[in-house]
């Protein structure tokens, strides 16, 4: 596996990575810093840099009126709730 990139708190979430399940048009931002590791076959593994309880805790809607939300990962995207180095 090789590192593909990272995002900081407040960065916009790419639509191909995650979307709001209720309305894909809701703009999301990262609630925690994350790193993305590209796996075999192009699968993207999204790891937080701190432990979160639920995959939905990785992101937050940019407009607070849209909260709370359920997230839907993009095709070939796996979400994790613990940092990669703790697995």
PyMOL Python script that loads the backbone (N, CA, C, O; Angstrom):
from pymol import cmd

cmd.read_pdbstr("""\
ATOM      1  N   UNK A   1       0.836  -1.177   0.000  1.00  0.00           N
ATOM      2  CA  UNK A   1       0.000   0.000   0.000  1.00  0.00           C
ATOM      3  C   UNK A   1       0.881   1.239   0.000  1.00  0.00           C
ATOM      4  O   UNK A   1       1.966   1.257   0.580  1.00  0.00           O
ATOM      5  N   UNK A   2       0.386   2.270  -0.664  1.00  0.00           N
ATOM      6  CA  UNK A   2       1.146   3.501  -0.685  1.00  0.00           C
ATOM      7  C   UNK A   2       0.256   4.678  -0.307  1.00  0.00           C
ATOM      8  O   UNK A   2      -0.942   4.685  -0.587  1.00  0.00           O
ATOM      9  N   UNK A   3       0.857   5.659   0.325  1.00  0.00           N
ATOM     10  CA  UNK A   3       0.120   6.831   0.768  1.00  0.00           C
ATOM     11  C   UNK A   3      -0.357   7.621  -0.435  1.00  0.00           C
ATOM     12  O   UNK A   3       0.385   7.822  -1.396  1.00  0.00           O
ATOM     13  N   UNK A   4      -1.603   8.065  -0.373  1.00  0.00           N
ATOM     14  CA  UNK A   4      -2.166   8.847  -1.459  1.00  0.00           C
ATOM     15  C   UNK A   4      -2.307  10.310  -1.079  1.00  0.00           C
ATOM     16  O   UNK A   4      -2.247  11.187  -1.941  1.00  0.00           O
ATOM     17  N   UNK A   5      -2.492  10.576   0.207  1.00  0.00           N
ATOM     18  CA  UNK A   5      -2.637  11.962   0.604  1.00  0.00           C
ATOM     19  C   UNK A   5      -3.211  12.096   1.994  1.00  0.00           C
ATOM     20  O   UNK A   5      -3.436  11.113   2.700  1.00  0.00           O
ATOM     21  N   UNK A   6      -3.441  13.335   2.364  1.00  0.00           N
ATOM     22  CA  UNK A   6      -4.008  13.609   3.678  1.00  0.00           C
ATOM     23  C   UNK A   6      -4.864  14.864   3.589  1.00  0.00           C
ATOM     24  O   UNK A   6      -4.721  15.672   2.672  1.00  0.00           O
ATOM     25  N   UNK A   7      -5.748  15.006   4.556  1.00  0.00           N
ATOM     26  CA  UNK A   7      -6.608  16.179   4.660  1.00  0.00           C
ATOM     27  C   UNK A   7      -6.610  16.634   6.106  1.00  0.00           C
ATOM     28  O   UNK A   7      -6.488  15.823   7.024  1.00  0.00           O
ATOM     29  N   UNK A   8      -6.747  17.930   6.303  1.00  0.00           N
ATOM     30  CA  UNK A   8      -6.802  18.516   7.637  1.00  0.00           C
ATOM     31  C   UNK A   8      -8.239  18.840   8.013  1.00  0.00           C
ATOM     32  O   UNK A   8      -9.134  18.831   7.167  1.00  0.00           O
ATOM     33  N   UNK A   9      -8.447  19.124   9.284  1.00  0.00           N
ATOM     34  CA  UNK A   9      -9.762  19.544   9.763  1.00  0.00           C
ATOM     35  C   UNK A   9     -10.205  20.773   8.966  1.00  0.00           C
ATOM     36  O   UNK A   9      -9.438  21.722   8.799  1.00  0.00           O
ATOM     37  N   UNK A  10     -11.438  20.748   8.479  1.00  0.00           N
ATOM     38  CA  UNK A  10     -11.985  21.872   7.724  1.00  0.00           C
ATOM     39  C   UNK A  10     -11.803  21.785   6.227  1.00  0.00           C
ATOM     40  O   UNK A  10     -12.425  22.549   5.488  1.00  0.00           O
ATOM     41  N   UNK A  11     -10.954  20.862   5.751  1.00  0.00           N
ATOM     42  CA  UNK A  11     -10.785  20.687   4.306  1.00  0.00           C
ATOM     43  C   UNK A  11     -12.060  20.089   3.710  1.00  0.00           C
ATOM     44  O   UNK A  11     -12.738  19.288   4.352  1.00  0.00           O
ATOM     45  N   UNK A  12     -12.373  20.479   2.490  1.00  0.00           N
ATOM     46  CA  UNK A  12     -13.546  19.958   1.793  1.00  0.00           C
ATOM     47  C   UNK A  12     -13.339  18.489   1.436  1.00  0.00           C
ATOM     48  O   UNK A  12     -12.269  18.093   0.975  1.00  0.00           O
ATOM     49  N   UNK A  13     -14.374  17.695   1.655  1.00  0.00           N
ATOM     50  CA  UNK A  13     -14.330  16.266   1.349  1.00  0.00           C
ATOM     51  C   UNK A  13     -14.609  16.075  -0.139  1.00  0.00           C
ATOM     52  O   UNK A  13     -15.641  16.536  -0.627  1.00  0.00           O
ATOM     53  N   UNK A  14     -13.715  15.404  -0.876  1.00  0.00           N
ATOM     54  CA  UNK A  14     -13.983  15.125  -2.288  1.00  0.00           C
ATOM     55  C   UNK A  14     -15.230  14.244  -2.434  1.00  0.00           C
ATOM     56  O   UNK A  14     -15.397  13.276  -1.691  1.00  0.00           O
ATOM     57  N   UNK A  15     -16.096  14.579  -3.385  1.00  0.00           N
ATOM     58  CA  UNK A  15     -17.345  13.846  -3.564  1.00  0.00           C
ATOM     59  C   UNK A  15     -17.135  12.383  -3.923  1.00  0.00           C
ATOM     60  O   UNK A  15     -17.982  11.548  -3.604  1.00  0.00           O
ATOM     61  N   UNK A  16     -16.025  12.053  -4.580  1.00  0.00           N
ATOM     62  CA  UNK A  16     -15.797  10.658  -4.936  1.00  0.00           C
ATOM     63  C   UNK A  16     -15.329   9.832  -3.739  1.00  0.00           C
ATOM     64  O   UNK A  16     -15.274   8.605  -3.819  1.00  0.00           O
ATOM     65  N   UNK A  17     -14.993  10.492  -2.633  1.00  0.00           N
ATOM     66  CA  UNK A  17     -14.535   9.811  -1.430  1.00  0.00           C
ATOM     67  C   UNK A  17     -15.698   9.519  -0.491  1.00  0.00           C
ATOM     68  O   UNK A  17     -15.875   8.380  -0.057  1.00  0.00           O
ATOM     69  N   UNK A  18     -16.486  10.531  -0.177  1.00  0.00           N
ATOM     70  CA  UNK A  18     -17.639  10.419   0.729  1.00  0.00           C
ATOM     71  C   UNK A  18     -18.717  11.396   0.304  1.00  0.00           C
ATOM     72  O   UNK A  18     -18.432  12.479  -0.208  1.00  0.00           O
ATOM     73  N   UNK A  19     -19.976  10.990   0.529  1.00  0.00           N
ATOM     74  CA  UNK A  19     -21.107  11.875   0.295  1.00  0.00           C
ATOM     75  C   UNK A  19     -22.085  11.731   1.444  1.00  0.00           C
ATOM     76  O   UNK A  19     -22.078  10.728   2.158  1.00  0.00           O
ATOM     77  N   UNK A  20     -22.929  12.739   1.618  1.00  0.00           N
ATOM     78  CA  UNK A  20     -24.028  12.635   2.570  1.00  0.00           C
ATOM     79  C   UNK A  20     -25.065  11.707   1.954  1.00  0.00           C
ATOM     80  O   UNK A  20     -25.502  11.930   0.825  1.00  0.00           O
ATOM     81  N   UNK A  21     -25.462  10.672   2.680  1.00  0.00           N
ATOM     82  CA  UNK A  21     -26.402   9.688   2.148  1.00  0.00           C
ATOM     83  C   UNK A  21     -27.756  10.318   1.834  1.00  0.00           C
ATOM     84  O   UNK A  21     -28.402   9.940   0.857  1.00  0.00           O
ATOM     85  N   UNK A  22     -28.191  11.278   2.655  1.00  0.00           N
ATOM     86  CA  UNK A  22     -29.506  11.888   2.480  1.00  0.00           C
ATOM     87  C   UNK A  22     -29.577  12.763   1.235  1.00  0.00           C
ATOM     88  O   UNK A  22     -30.588  12.770   0.533  1.00  0.00           O
ATOM     89  N   UNK A  23     -28.514  13.493   0.965  1.00  0.00           N
ATOM     90  CA  UNK A  23     -28.487  14.426  -0.156  1.00  0.00           C
ATOM     91  C   UNK A  23     -27.040  14.625  -0.582  1.00  0.00           C
ATOM     92  O   UNK A  23     -26.298  15.366   0.063  1.00  0.00           O
ATOM     93  N   UNK A  24     -26.636  13.969  -1.664  1.00  0.00           N
ATOM     94  CA  UNK A  24     -25.235  14.080  -2.107  1.00  0.00           C
ATOM     95  C   UNK A  24     -24.776  15.513  -2.358  1.00  0.00           C
ATOM     96  O   UNK A  24     -23.574  15.769  -2.433  1.00  0.00           O
ATOM     97  N   UNK A  25     -25.708  16.446  -2.488  1.00  0.00           N
ATOM     98  CA  UNK A  25     -25.320  17.838  -2.744  1.00  0.00           C
ATOM     99  C   UNK A  25     -24.854  18.567  -1.483  1.00  0.00           C
ATOM    100  O   UNK A  25     -24.325  19.673  -1.587  1.00  0.00           O
ATOM    101  N   UNK A  26     -25.035  17.976  -0.289  1.00  0.00           N
ATOM    102  CA  UNK A  26     -24.574  18.606   0.945  1.00  0.00           C
ATOM    103  C   UNK A  26     -23.051  18.623   0.948  1.00  0.00           C
ATOM    104  O   UNK A  26     -22.412  17.579   0.813  1.00  0.00           O
ATOM    105  N   UNK A  27     -22.475  19.807   1.101  1.00  0.00           N
ATOM    106  CA  UNK A  27     -21.015  19.927   1.111  1.00  0.00           C
ATOM    107  C   UNK A  27     -20.480  19.513   2.478  1.00  0.00           C
ATOM    108  O   UNK A  27     -20.936  20.003   3.511  1.00  0.00           O
ATOM    109  N   UNK A  28     -19.510  18.609   2.469  1.00  0.00           N
ATOM    110  CA  UNK A  28     -18.928  18.089   3.701  1.00  0.00           C
ATOM    111  C   UNK A  28     -17.507  18.599   3.883  1.00  0.00           C
ATOM    112  O   UNK A  28     -16.807  18.895   2.915  1.00  0.00           O
ATOM    113  N   UNK A  29     -17.091  18.696   5.153  1.00  0.00           N
ATOM    114  CA  UNK A  29     -15.698  18.996   5.468  1.00  0.00           C
ATOM    115  C   UNK A  29     -15.226  17.981   6.499  1.00  0.00           C
ATOM    116  O   UNK A  29     -16.028  17.397   7.228  1.00  0.00           O
ATOM    117  N   UNK A  30     -13.921  17.778   6.550  1.00  0.00           N
ATOM    118  CA  UNK A  30     -13.374  16.822   7.505  1.00  0.00           C
ATOM    119  C   UNK A  30     -13.449  17.385   8.918  1.00  0.00           C
ATOM    120  O   UNK A  30     -13.095  18.540   9.155  1.00  0.00           O
ATOM    121  N   UNK A  31     -13.915  16.556   9.859  1.00  0.00           N
ATOM    122  CA  UNK A  31     -14.008  16.936  11.273  1.00  0.00           C
ATOM    123  C   UNK A  31     -12.738  16.558  12.021  1.00  0.00           C
ATOM    124  O   UNK A  31     -12.466  17.089  13.098  1.00  0.00           O
ATOM    125  N   UNK A  32     -11.960  15.642  11.453  1.00  0.00           N
ATOM    126  CA  UNK A  32     -10.667  15.229  12.004  1.00  0.00           C
ATOM    127  C   UNK A  32      -9.685  15.130  10.847  1.00  0.00           C
ATOM    128  O   UNK A  32     -10.090  14.973   9.696  1.00  0.00           O
ATOM    129  N   UNK A  33      -8.407  15.222  11.149  1.00  0.00           N
ATOM    130  CA  UNK A  33      -7.383  15.034  10.118  1.00  0.00           C
ATOM    131  C   UNK A  33      -7.371  13.563   9.714  1.00  0.00           C
ATOM    132  O   UNK A  33      -7.515  12.678  10.557  1.00  0.00           O
ATOM    133  N   UNK A  34      -7.200  13.312   8.428  1.00  0.00           N
ATOM    134  CA  UNK A  34      -7.198  11.931   7.931  1.00  0.00           C
ATOM    135  C   UNK A  34      -6.033  11.726   6.967  1.00  0.00           C
ATOM    136  O   UNK A  34      -5.459  12.676   6.434  1.00  0.00           O
ATOM    137  N   UNK A  35      -5.707  10.448   6.762  1.00  0.00           N
ATOM    138  CA  UNK A  35      -4.770  10.085   5.702  1.00  0.00           C
ATOM    139  C   UNK A  35      -5.455   9.053   4.831  1.00  0.00           C
ATOM    140  O   UNK A  35      -6.258   8.249   5.304  1.00  0.00           O
ATOM    141  N   UNK A  36      -5.126   9.088   3.559  1.00  0.00           N
ATOM    142  CA  UNK A  36      -5.688   8.144   2.603  1.00  0.00           C
ATOM    143  C   UNK A  36      -4.556   7.282   2.083  1.00  0.00           C
ATOM    144  O   UNK A  36      -3.527   7.781   1.628  1.00  0.00           O
ATOM    145  N   UNK A  37      -4.766   5.985   2.158  1.00  0.00           N
ATOM    146  CA  UNK A  37      -3.801   5.021   1.648  1.00  0.00           C
ATOM    147  C   UNK A  37      -4.454   4.297   0.481  1.00  0.00           C
ATOM    148  O   UNK A  37      -5.564   3.780   0.605  1.00  0.00           O
ATOM    149  N   UNK A  38      -3.766   4.263  -0.645  1.00  0.00           N
ATOM    150  CA  UNK A  38      -4.289   3.541  -1.801  1.00  0.00           C
ATOM    151  C   UNK A  38      -3.876   2.086  -1.696  1.00  0.00           C
ATOM    152  O   UNK A  38      -2.695   1.771  -1.555  1.00  0.00           O
ATOM    153  N   UNK A  39      -4.858   1.207  -1.766  1.00  0.00           N
ATOM    154  CA  UNK A  39      -4.601  -0.223  -1.670  1.00  0.00           C
ATOM    155  C   UNK A  39      -4.618  -0.877  -3.035  1.00  0.00           C
ATOM    156  O   UNK A  39      -4.665  -0.209  -4.068  1.00  0.00           O
ATOM    157  N   UNK A  40      -4.579  -2.184  -3.015  1.00  0.00           N
ATOM    158  CA  UNK A  40      -4.595  -2.951  -4.252  1.00  0.00           C
ATOM    159  C   UNK A  40      -5.902  -2.730  -4.998  1.00  0.00           C
ATOM    160  O   UNK A  40      -6.969  -2.648  -4.390  1.00  0.00           O
ATOM    161  N   UNK A  41      -5.811  -2.634  -6.305  1.00  0.00           N
ATOM    162  CA  UNK A  41      -6.995  -2.446  -7.124  1.00  0.00           C
ATOM    163  C   UNK A  41      -7.575  -1.048  -7.053  1.00  0.00           C
ATOM    164  O   UNK A  41      -8.695  -0.820  -7.510  1.00  0.00           O
ATOM    165  N   UNK A  42      -6.833  -0.108  -6.486  1.00  0.00           N
ATOM    166  CA  UNK A  42      -7.299   1.267  -6.423  1.00  0.00           C
ATOM    167  C   UNK A  42      -8.213   1.581  -5.250  1.00  0.00           C
ATOM    168  O   UNK A  42      -8.746   2.688  -5.165  1.00  0.00           O
ATOM    169  N   UNK A  43      -8.402   0.632  -4.347  1.00  0.00           N
ATOM    170  CA  UNK A  43      -9.231   0.889  -3.173  1.00  0.00           C
ATOM    171  C   UNK A  43      -8.581   1.959  -2.303  1.00  0.00           C
ATOM    172  O   UNK A  43      -7.379   1.911  -2.041  1.00  0.00           O
ATOM    173  N   UNK A  44      -9.383   2.922  -1.858  1.00  0.00           N
ATOM    174  CA  UNK A  44      -8.893   3.985  -0.988  1.00  0.00           C
ATOM    175  C   UNK A  44      -9.268   3.658   0.452  1.00  0.00           C
ATOM    176  O   UNK A  44     -10.435   3.410   0.753  1.00  0.00           O
ATOM    177  N   UNK A  45      -8.288   3.658   1.331  1.00  0.00           N
ATOM    178  CA  UNK A  45      -8.500   3.386   2.747  1.00  0.00           C
ATOM    179  C   UNK A  45      -8.353   4.711   3.483  1.00  0.00           C
ATOM    180  O   UNK A  45      -7.293   5.334   3.439  1.00  0.00           O
ATOM    181  N   UNK A  46      -9.420   5.146   4.164  1.00  0.00           N
ATOM    182  CA  UNK A  46      -9.458   6.441   4.846  1.00  0.00           C
ATOM    183  C   UNK A  46      -9.289   6.210   6.345  1.00  0.00           C
ATOM    184  O   UNK A  46     -10.151   5.620   6.997  1.00  0.00           O
ATOM    185  N   UNK A  47      -8.168   6.685   6.876  1.00  0.00           N
ATOM    186  CA  UNK A  47      -7.837   6.510   8.294  1.00  0.00           C
ATOM    187  C   UNK A  47      -7.811   7.866   9.000  1.00  0.00           C
ATOM    188  O   UNK A  47      -7.194   8.807   8.500  1.00  0.00           O
ATOM    189  N   UNK A  48      -8.474   7.979  10.156  1.00  0.00           N
ATOM    190  CA  UNK A  48      -8.338   9.212  10.937  1.00  0.00           C
ATOM    191  C   UNK A  48      -6.985   9.230  11.637  1.00  0.00           C
ATOM    192  O   UNK A  48      -6.384   8.176  11.847  1.00  0.00           O
ATOM    193  N   UNK A  49      -6.506  10.404  11.997  1.00  0.00           N
ATOM    194  CA  UNK A  49      -5.256  10.505  12.751  1.00  0.00           C
ATOM    195  C   UNK A  49      -5.509  10.463  14.253  1.00  0.00           C
ATOM    196  O   UNK A  49      -4.573  10.507  15.051  1.00  0.00           O
ATOM    197  N   UNK A  50      -6.792  10.377  14.632  1.00  0.00           N
ATOM    198  CA  UNK A  50      -7.182  10.168  16.027  1.00  0.00           C
ATOM    199  C   UNK A  50      -8.391   9.230  16.028  1.00  0.00           C
ATOM    200  O   UNK A  50      -9.106   9.146  15.030  1.00  0.00           O
ATOM    201  N   UNK A  51      -8.619   8.543  17.110  1.00  0.00           N
ATOM    202  CA  UNK A  51      -9.724   7.592  17.197  1.00  0.00           C
ATOM    203  C   UNK A  51     -11.058   8.335  17.176  1.00  0.00           C
ATOM    204  O   UNK A  51     -11.234   9.339  17.866  1.00  0.00           O
ATOM    205  N   UNK A  52     -11.997   7.826  16.373  1.00  0.00           N
ATOM    206  CA  UNK A  52     -13.374   8.321  16.356  1.00  0.00           C
ATOM    207  C   UNK A  52     -14.299   7.139  16.626  1.00  0.00           C
ATOM    208  O   UNK A  52     -13.913   5.989  16.416  1.00  0.00           O
ATOM    209  N   UNK A  53     -15.509   7.413  17.087  1.00  0.00           N
ATOM    210  CA  UNK A  53     -16.435   6.339  17.430  1.00  0.00           C
ATOM    211  C   UNK A  53     -17.137   5.750  16.223  1.00  0.00           C
ATOM    212  O   UNK A  53     -17.449   4.559  16.209  1.00  0.00           O
ATOM    213  N   UNK A  54     -17.389   6.557  15.221  1.00  0.00           N
ATOM    214  CA  UNK A  54     -18.228   6.146  14.105  1.00  0.00           C
ATOM    215  C   UNK A  54     -17.694   6.777  12.820  1.00  0.00           C
ATOM    216  O   UNK A  54     -17.132   7.871  12.874  1.00  0.00           O
ATOM    217  N   UNK A  55     -17.849   6.126  11.667  1.00  0.00           N
ATOM    218  CA  UNK A  55     -17.382   6.740  10.418  1.00  0.00           C
ATOM    219  C   UNK A  55     -17.984   8.126  10.158  1.00  0.00           C
ATOM    220  O   UNK A  55     -17.333   8.979   9.555  1.00  0.00           O
ATOM    221  N   UNK A  56     -19.226   8.354  10.613  1.00  0.00           N
ATOM    222  CA  UNK A  56     -19.838   9.664  10.436  1.00  0.00           C
ATOM    223  C   UNK A  56     -19.071  10.756  11.178  1.00  0.00           C
ATOM    224  O   UNK A  56     -19.190  11.934  10.842  1.00  0.00           O
ATOM    225  N   UNK A  57     -18.284  10.370  12.186  1.00  0.00           N
ATOM    226  CA  UNK A  57     -17.506  11.347  12.948  1.00  0.00           C
ATOM    227  C   UNK A  57     -16.293  11.868  12.172  1.00  0.00           C
ATOM    228  O   UNK A  57     -15.622  12.794  12.628  1.00  0.00           O
ATOM    229  N   UNK A  58     -16.010  11.287  11.017  1.00  0.00           N
ATOM    230  CA  UNK A  58     -14.895  11.751  10.193  1.00  0.00           C
ATOM    231  C   UNK A  58     -15.200  13.087   9.525  1.00  0.00           C
ATOM    232  O   UNK A  58     -14.292  13.867   9.235  1.00  0.00           O
ATOM    233  N   UNK A  59     -16.483  13.344   9.284  1.00  0.00           N
ATOM    234  CA  UNK A  59     -16.881  14.537   8.534  1.00  0.00           C
ATOM    235  C   UNK A  59     -18.010  15.277   9.234  1.00  0.00           C
ATOM    236  O   UNK A  59     -18.660  14.757  10.142  1.00  0.00           O
ATOM    237  N   UNK A  60     -18.219  16.498   8.787  1.00  0.00           N
ATOM    238  CA  UNK A  60     -19.330  17.314   9.268  1.00  0.00           C
ATOM    239  C   UNK A  60     -19.828  18.146   8.089  1.00  0.00           C
ATOM    240  O   UNK A  60     -19.039  18.502   7.213  1.00  0.00           O
ATOM    241  N   UNK A  61     -21.121  18.462   8.053  1.00  0.00           N
ATOM    242  CA  UNK A  61     -21.601  19.323   6.969  1.00  0.00           C
ATOM    243  C   UNK A  61     -21.020  20.729   7.116  1.00  0.00           C
ATOM    244  O   UNK A  61     -20.885  21.236   8.230  1.00  0.00           O
ATOM    245  N   UNK A  62     -20.682  21.350   6.000  1.00  0.00           N
ATOM    246  CA  UNK A  62     -20.152  22.717   6.040  1.00  0.00           C
ATOM    247  C   UNK A  62     -21.212  23.672   6.606  1.00  0.00           C
ATOM    248  O   UNK A  62     -20.877  24.632   7.300  1.00  0.00           O
ATOM    249  N   UNK A  63     -22.483  23.405   6.309  1.00  0.00           N
ATOM    250  CA  UNK A  63     -23.593  24.192   6.838  1.00  0.00           C
ATOM    251  C   UNK A  63     -24.183  23.419   8.015  1.00  0.00           C
ATOM    252  O   UNK A  63     -24.757  22.348   7.820  1.00  0.00           O
ATOM    253  N   UNK A  64     -24.051  23.940   9.218  1.00  0.00           N
ATOM    254  CA  UNK A  64     -24.490  23.233  10.430  1.00  0.00           C
ATOM    255  C   UNK A  64     -25.971  22.877  10.399  1.00  0.00           C
ATOM    256  O   UNK A  64     -26.382  21.939  11.082  1.00  0.00           O
ATOM    257  N   UNK A  65     -26.781  23.592   9.631  1.00  0.00           N
ATOM    258  CA  UNK A  65     -28.208  23.295   9.546  1.00  0.00           C
ATOM    259  C   UNK A  65     -28.463  21.931   8.909  1.00  0.00           C
ATOM    260  O   UNK A  65     -29.549  21.371   9.065  1.00  0.00           O
ATOM    261  N   UNK A  66     -27.482  21.393   8.198  1.00  0.00           N
ATOM    262  CA  UNK A  66     -27.634  20.087   7.547  1.00  0.00           C
ATOM    263  C   UNK A  66     -27.327  18.925   8.483  1.00  0.00           C
ATOM    264  O   UNK A  66     -27.534  17.772   8.105  1.00  0.00           O
ATOM    265  N   UNK A  67     -26.837  19.193   9.701  1.00  0.00           N
ATOM    266  CA  UNK A  67     -26.461  18.127  10.641  1.00  0.00           C
ATOM    267  C   UNK A  67     -27.709  17.584  11.333  1.00  0.00           C
ATOM    268  O   UNK A  67     -28.702  18.307  11.412  1.00  0.00           O
ATOM    269  N   UNK A  68     -27.711  16.365  11.832  1.00  0.00           N
ATOM    270  CA  UNK A  68     -26.679  15.336  11.641  1.00  0.00           C
ATOM    271  C   UNK A  68     -26.852  14.658  10.286  1.00  0.00           C
ATOM    272  O   UNK A  68     -27.892  14.795   9.642  1.00  0.00           O
ATOM    273  N   UNK A  69     -25.838  13.936   9.866  1.00  0.00           N
ATOM    274  CA  UNK A  69     -25.867  13.271   8.566  1.00  0.00           C
ATOM    275  C   UNK A  69     -25.375  11.836   8.686  1.00  0.00           C
ATOM    276  O   UNK A  69     -24.681  11.473   9.635  1.00  0.00           O
ATOM    277  N   UNK A  70     -25.749  11.037   7.707  1.00  0.00           N
ATOM    278  CA  UNK A  70     -25.158   9.718   7.510  1.00  0.00           C
ATOM    279  C   UNK A  70     -24.260   9.858   6.293  1.00  0.00           C
ATOM    280  O   UNK A  70     -24.609  10.552   5.338  1.00  0.00           O
ATOM    281  N   UNK A  71     -23.101   9.202   6.322  1.00  0.00           N
ATOM    282  CA  UNK A  71     -22.203   9.291   5.174  1.00  0.00           C
ATOM    283  C   UNK A  71     -22.220   7.995   4.390  1.00  0.00           C
ATOM    284  O   UNK A  71     -22.459   6.913   4.926  1.00  0.00           O
ATOM    285  N   UNK A  72     -21.963   8.142   3.121  1.00  0.00           N
ATOM    286  CA  UNK A  72     -21.923   7.014   2.204  1.00  0.00           C
ATOM    287  C   UNK A  72     -20.569   7.051   1.501  1.00  0.00           C
ATOM    288  O   UNK A  72     -20.277   8.000   0.773  1.00  0.00           O
ATOM    289  N   UNK A  73     -19.734   6.022   1.713  1.00  0.00           N
ATOM    290  CA  UNK A  73     -18.425   6.033   1.055  1.00  0.00           C
ATOM    291  C   UNK A  73     -18.564   5.875  -0.453  1.00  0.00           C
ATOM    292  O   UNK A  73     -19.516   5.271  -0.947  1.00  0.00           O
ATOM    293  N   UNK A  74     -17.599   6.428  -1.167  1.00  0.00           N
ATOM    294  CA  UNK A  74     -17.567   6.261  -2.603  1.00  0.00           C
ATOM    295  C   UNK A  74     -17.221   4.825  -2.969  1.00  0.00           C
ATOM    296  O   UNK A  74     -16.873   4.019  -2.105  1.00  0.00           O
ATOM    297  N   UNK A  75     -17.320   4.516  -4.248  1.00  0.00           N
ATOM    298  CA  UNK A  75     -16.940   3.184  -4.724  1.00  0.00           C
ATOM    299  C   UNK A  75     -15.483   2.925  -4.372  1.00  0.00           C
ATOM    300  O   UNK A  75     -14.640   3.814  -4.491  1.00  0.00           O
ATOM    301  N   UNK A  76     -15.195   1.725  -3.945  1.00  0.00           N
ATOM    302  CA  UNK A  76     -13.829   1.314  -3.606  1.00  0.00           C
ATOM    303  C   UNK A  76     -13.203   2.190  -2.522  1.00  0.00           C
ATOM    304  O   UNK A  76     -12.010   2.487  -2.571  1.00  0.00           O
ATOM    305  N   UNK A  77     -14.013   2.603  -1.542  1.00  0.00           N
ATOM    306  CA  UNK A  77     -13.530   3.391  -0.406  1.00  0.00           C
ATOM    307  C   UNK A  77     -13.881   2.670   0.881  1.00  0.00           C
ATOM    308  O   UNK A  77     -15.033   2.291   1.090  1.00  0.00           O
ATOM    309  N   UNK A  78     -12.902   2.481   1.736  1.00  0.00           N
ATOM    310  CA  UNK A  78     -13.106   1.874   3.056  1.00  0.00           C
ATOM    311  C   UNK A  78     -12.816   2.918   4.120  1.00  0.00           C
ATOM    312  O   UNK A  78     -11.809   3.622   4.057  1.00  0.00           O
ATOM    313  N   UNK A  79     -13.715   3.010   5.107  1.00  0.00           N
ATOM    314  CA  UNK A  79     -13.566   3.974   6.198  1.00  0.00           C
ATOM    315  C   UNK A  79     -13.154   3.254   7.468  1.00  0.00           C
ATOM    316  O   UNK A  79     -13.638   2.160   7.757  1.00  0.00           O
ATOM    317  N   UNK A  80     -12.263   3.869   8.221  1.00  0.00           N
ATOM    318  CA  UNK A  80     -11.790   3.297   9.481  1.00  0.00           C
ATOM    319  C   UNK A  80     -12.011   4.309  10.598  1.00  0.00           C
ATOM    320  O   UNK A  80     -12.129   5.509  10.350  1.00  0.00           O
ATOM    321  N   UNK A  81     -12.067   3.811  11.829  1.00  0.00           N
ATOM    322  CA  UNK A  81     -12.298   4.686  12.981  1.00  0.00           C
ATOM    323  C   UNK A  81     -11.075   4.807  13.882  1.00  0.00           C
ATOM    324  O   UNK A  81     -11.110   5.529  14.878  1.00  0.00           O
ATOM    325  N   UNK A  82     -10.002   4.114  13.544  1.00  0.00           N
ATOM    326  CA  UNK A  82      -8.753   4.205  14.314  1.00  0.00           C
ATOM    327  C   UNK A  82      -7.596   4.498  13.356  1.00  0.00           C
ATOM    328  O   UNK A  82      -7.642   4.106  12.190  1.00  0.00           O
ATOM    329  N   UNK A  83      -6.572   5.178  13.838  1.00  0.00           N
ATOM    330  CA  UNK A  83      -5.408   5.442  12.991  1.00  0.00           C
ATOM    331  C   UNK A  83      -4.763   4.139  12.502  1.00  0.00           C
ATOM    332  O   UNK A  83      -4.789   3.118  13.190  1.00  0.00           O
ATOM    333  N   UNK A  84      -4.201   4.198  11.330  1.00  0.00           N
ATOM    334  CA  UNK A  84      -3.597   3.016  10.708  1.00  0.00           C
ATOM    335  C   UNK A  84      -2.507   2.406  11.576  1.00  0.00           C
ATOM    336  O   UNK A  84      -2.388   1.182  11.638  1.00  0.00           O
ATOM    337  N   UNK A  85      -1.712   3.228  12.246  1.00  0.00           N
ATOM    338  CA  UNK A  85      -0.611   2.688  13.046  1.00  0.00           C
ATOM    339  C   UNK A  85      -1.080   1.996  14.326  1.00  0.00           C
ATOM    340  O   UNK A  85      -0.273   1.371  15.014  1.00  0.00           O
ATOM    341  N   UNK A  86      -2.368   2.095  14.656  1.00  0.00           N
ATOM    342  CA  UNK A  86      -2.901   1.389  15.822  1.00  0.00           C
ATOM    343  C   UNK A  86      -3.533   0.050  15.462  1.00  0.00           C
ATOM    344  O   UNK A  86      -3.914  -0.714  16.349  1.00  0.00           O
ATOM    345  N   UNK A  87      -3.647  -0.238  14.180  1.00  0.00           N
ATOM    346  CA  UNK A  87      -4.249  -1.513  13.746  1.00  0.00           C
ATOM    347  C   UNK A  87      -3.251  -2.643  13.822  1.00  0.00           C
ATOM    348  O   UNK A  87      -3.582  -3.783  13.496  1.00  0.00           O
TER     349      UNK A  87
END
""", "prot")
cmd.dss("prot")
cmd.show_as("cartoon", "prot")
cmd.util.cbc("prot")
cmd.orient("prot")
